[in-house]
Amino acid sequence: MVNYWIVGAVAIASVFWAEIIRDFYHVASHYVPPLQKLHNWHHRVFRPNLTAVSEEIYKQAHWRHDVPEAAAMMVLGLLLWVLAYFVLPAYHWGAAAGCIYTLGFLLSAIARAIGIKGADELTDITHQPGDFQTIPGNWFVNKPYHWKHHFDNQNAYYCGTFTLIDKLMGTALSLKGKTVAVTGASGTLGRLLLKHLHKAGAKVIALSSGNEEITLNVGGENLPVKTVTWHAGEEADLALFLEKIDILVINHGINVQGERTGEAIANSYEINTFSAWRLMELFFLTVRTNENIACKEVWINTSEAEVIPAVSPLYELSKRALGDLVTLRRLDAPCIVRKLILGPFKSNLNPIGIMSPDWVAQQIVKQAKADVRNIIVTINPLTFIIFPVKEFFVSLYFQIFSRKAISEIKAAATSEKSSVEAKIN
């Protein structure tokens, strides 16, 4: 008796195999000279608005890249089918799914190459011109995600359908050339984030409440960093500055330890919650164009205190409030929003922290490059279980019992654009 679960598993595996071949063929096309020569046609086709430079180049690009790519997928898919025939003779025909799947790619590539009317609109979805309606996909490639491969960094964002290979390779986010501003830059983690972001190719800017210029020790040399002084409550003064920022890392905060005075409550919520929230909202107003939607991001240090006691009640309460506000607002966010869920590391705020702050900063950058939207760095295994469950149900609750605010954010961004242009002029 045929076990259809096994047949289904073989079929799914064959489709994933086809996609893996497709992604690695694409990677090879950027490094193997003969393939690179053919693939360069693909990068000659589109303008930043995704309109084709010419119909002839568009056709040639498909003959030179898409058709050979699909052919490679087909050949290796057939080899998988042959392997399945010998290893799983009763279930080998499940591997035909990958070949049928690939045949669709091959035929559609040929249709686009010979110029069949409507073939591009029907089958070349990630290259269609028009305004982006969503932020870059996390697990699935969409138009904003693939746009970044063409116009952000051609040596990243390789994947065609699923983003898994990019995540594993650390090419799901390119920091090269990005302008990244970090608040709380004079603190232990802030300095180390600046250091590792710089090493990843970013142009870093320090945002600090102190007056001293931030310097980084990189390779034994002291590197001065552009430092902007600001204080909580003065977020509006950064509006023009944020226009030029690609990634904003909101990392500032205070820990009043065991205090519970009225002043301690006010300071904890003002700095840890509302200052961070105001900066996030200001940054959203700078996201207006397709490039902004694809490339701008905000990372927010909400801390492990969202779900795990931090032996500091007001720190926990203010960070949990921030975490919930971020969860609510990123339902409609016009750009990628990442949470930093960090366990106890040694710092000025937490001198008895366990983890190395340098290691924590490295892990944040590493996970961001894998496009992890909830970056968890901790030694507590419970956090890896509790936080995703909490985040899922809180997000679901907010989706059910609150109304969408996408139009409100877009309208505010348009209004802010006019205000910014007036200030510049």
Disulfide bonds with the S-S distance in Angstrom:
none
